[in-house]
Amino acid sequence: MEMTPKMFKAVSLLYEGKSKKEIAEELKISPSTLGRWLNDPDFKAATVSVASQQIGQLVPDAVQTIQKVMHDDMAKPAERLNAARTVLEYARVLDREEMDREITVRVEYV
């Protein structure tokens, strides 16, 4: 289904924390219409896209926060350790993604 302006507004309202009932009322649609939208692949893709954008905007702040905690001599050892773990876990995810890309390239080459 092609996304309409109301559907995009519904995605925005979902990420503002509005309930399904509040969204239906604000957009003057039935709750069943919103339910259909929530099951629509294009609508789901739009919600994922908005979430990805919002998360992407937070990444620099998160990295800066982790750096501050890791290098803060006044922080508790557990806090510094958790910050370091976060960095290592993220690095492991990046390594897996790189390995997946390398495997894909090798498979395509063969």
C-alpha positions as a Markdown table, in Angstrom:
| # | Residue | x | y | z |
|---|---|---|---|---|
| 1 | Met | 0.0 | 0.0 | 0.0 |
| 2 | Glu | 1.3 | 3.4 | -0.9 |
| 3 | Met | 2.0 | 5.6 | 2.2 |
| 4 | Thr | -0.3 | 8.6 | 2.6 |
| 5 | Pro | 0.3 | 11.8 | 4.6 |
| 6 | Lys | -1.9 | 10.4 | 7.4 |
| 7 | Met | 0.1 | 7.2 | 7.5 |
| 8 | Phe | 3.3 | 9.2 | 7.8 |
| 9 | Lys | 1.7 | 11.2 | 10.6 |
| 10 | Ala | 0.7 | 8.0 | 12.3 |
| 11 | Val | 4.3 | 6.8 | 12.3 |
| 12 | Ser | 5.4 | 10.1 | 13.8 |
| 13 | Leu | 2.7 | 9.9 | 16.5 |
| 14 | Leu | 3.8 | 6.3 | 17.4 |
| 15 | Tyr | 7.3 | 7.5 | 18.0 |
| 16 | Glu | 6.0 | 10.4 | 20.1 |
| 17 | Gly | 4.5 | 7.7 | 22.4 |
| 18 | Lys | 0.9 | 8.2 | 21.5 |
| 19 | Ser | -1.4 | 5.2 | 22.1 |
| 20 | Lys | -3.2 | 3.6 | 19.2 |
| 21 | Lys | -6.5 | 5.0 | 20.4 |
| 22 | Glu | -5.0 | 8.5 | 20.6 |
| 23 | Ile | -3.6 | 8.2 | 17.1 |
| 24 | Ala | -6.9 | 7.0 | 15.7 |
| 25 | Glu | -8.7 | 9.9 | 17.3 |
| 26 | Glu | -6.2 | 12.5 | 16.2 |
| 27 | Leu | -6.1 | 11.3 | 12.6 |
| 28 | Lys | -9.9 | 10.8 | 12.6 |
| 29 | Ile | -9.6 | 7.2 | 11.5 |
| 30 | Ser | -11.0 | 4.0 | 13.0 |
| 31 | Pro | -8.8 | 1.8 | 15.2 |
| 32 | Ser | -9.2 | -1.0 | 12.7 |
| 33 | Thr | -7.8 | 1.2 | 10.0 |
| 34 | Leu | -4.7 | 1.9 | 12.1 |
| 35 | Gly | -4.5 | -1.8 | 12.8 |
| 36 | Arg | -4.4 | -2.6 | 9.1 |
| 37 | Trp | -1.7 | 0.0 | 8.7 |
| 38 | Leu | 0.4 | -1.5 | 11.4 |
| 39 | Asn | 0.3 | -4.8 | 9.5 |
| 40 | Asp | 1.2 | -3.2 | 6.2 |
| 41 | Pro | 4.7 | -3.9 | 4.9 |
| 42 | Asp | 5.2 | -0.3 | 3.7 |
| 43 | Phe | 4.0 | 1.1 | 7.0 |
| 44 | Lys | 6.3 | -1.2 | 8.9 |
| 45 | Ala | 9.2 | -0.2 | 6.7 |
| 46 | Ala | 8.5 | 3.5 | 7.4 |
| 47 | Thr | 8.4 | 2.8 | 11.2 |
| 48 | Val | 11.8 | 1.0 | 10.9 |
| 49 | Ser | 13.2 | 3.9 | 8.9 |
| 50 | Val | 12.1 | 6.5 | 11.4 |
| 51 | Ala | 13.5 | 4.5 | 14.3 |
| 52 | Ser | 16.8 | 4.1 | 12.4 |
| 53 | Gln | 17.1 | 7.8 | 11.8 |
| 54 | Gln | 16.3 | 8.6 | 15.4 |
| 55 | Ile | 18.9 | 6.1 | 16.7 |
| 56 | Gly | 21.4 | 7.3 | 14.2 |
| 57 | Gln | 21.0 | 10.9 | 15.5 |
| 58 | Leu | 21.7 | 9.6 | 19.1 |
| 59 | Val | 24.9 | 7.6 | 18.3 |
| 60 | Pro | 27.4 | 10.5 | 18.5 |
| 61 | Asp | 26.0 | 11.5 | 21.9 |
| 62 | Ala | 26.1 | 7.9 | 23.1 |
| 63 | Val | 29.7 | 7.5 | 22.0 |
| 64 | Gln | 30.7 | 10.7 | 23.7 |
| 65 | Thr | 29.0 | 9.6 | 26.9 |
| 66 | Ile | 30.8 | 6.3 | 26.9 |
| 67 | Gln | 34.1 | 8.0 | 26.3 |
| 68 | Lys | 33.5 | 10.4 | 29.2 |
| 69 | Val | 32.7 | 7.5 | 31.6 |
| 70 | Met | 35.6 | 5.4 | 30.4 |
| 71 | His | 38.1 | 8.2 | 31.1 |
| 72 | Asp | 36.5 | 9.6 | 34.2 |
| 73 | Asp | 38.7 | 8.8 | 37.1 |
| 74 | Met | 35.9 | 9.7 | 39.5 |
| 75 | Ala | 33.5 | 7.1 | 38.0 |
| 76 | Lys | 33.0 | 3.8 | 39.8 |
| 77 | Pro | 35.0 | 0.9 | 38.4 |
| 78 | Ala | 31.8 | -0.9 | 37.5 |
| 79 | Glu | 30.7 | 2.1 | 35.4 |
| 80 | Arg | 34.0 | 2.3 | 33.6 |
| 81 | Leu | 33.9 | -1.4 | 33.0 |
| 82 | Asn | 30.4 | -1.3 | 31.6 |
| 83 | Ala | 31.4 | 1.5 | 29.2 |
| 84 | Ala | 34.4 | -0.5 | 28.0 |
| 85 | Arg | 32.2 | -3.6 | 27.5 |
| 86 | Thr | 29.8 | -1.5 | 25.4 |
| 87 | Val | 32.6 | -0.5 | 23.1 |
| 88 | Leu | 33.9 | -4.0 | 22.8 |
| 89 | Glu | 30.4 | -5.4 | 22.1 |
| 90 | Tyr | 29.9 | -2.8 | 19.4 |
| 91 | Ala | 33.3 | -3.6 | 17.9 |
| 92 | Arg | 32.3 | -7.3 | 17.9 |
| 93 | Val | 29.1 | -6.4 | 15.9 |
| 94 | Leu | 31.2 | -4.4 | 13.4 |
| 95 | Asp | 33.6 | -7.4 | 13.1 |
| 96 | Arg | 30.7 | -9.7 | 12.4 |
| 97 | Glu | 29.3 | -7.3 | 9.8 |
| 98 | Glu | 32.7 | -7.1 | 8.1 |
| 99 | Met | 33.0 | -10.9 | 8.1 |
| 100 | Asp | 29.5 | -11.2 | 6.6 |
| 101 | Arg | 30.6 | -8.7 | 3.8 |
| 102 | Glu | 33.8 | -10.7 | 3.2 |
| 103 | Ile | 31.9 | -14.0 | 3.0 |
| 104 | Thr | 29.4 | -12.4 | 0.6 |
| 105 | Val | 32.2 | -11.1 | -1.6 |
| 106 | Arg | 33.9 | -14.5 | -1.6 |
| 107 | Val | 30.7 | -16.4 | -2.4 |
| 108 | Glu | 29.9 | -14.0 | -5.3 |
| 109 | Tyr | 33.4 | -14.4 | -6.6 |
| 110 | Val | 33.1 | -18.2 | -6.8 |
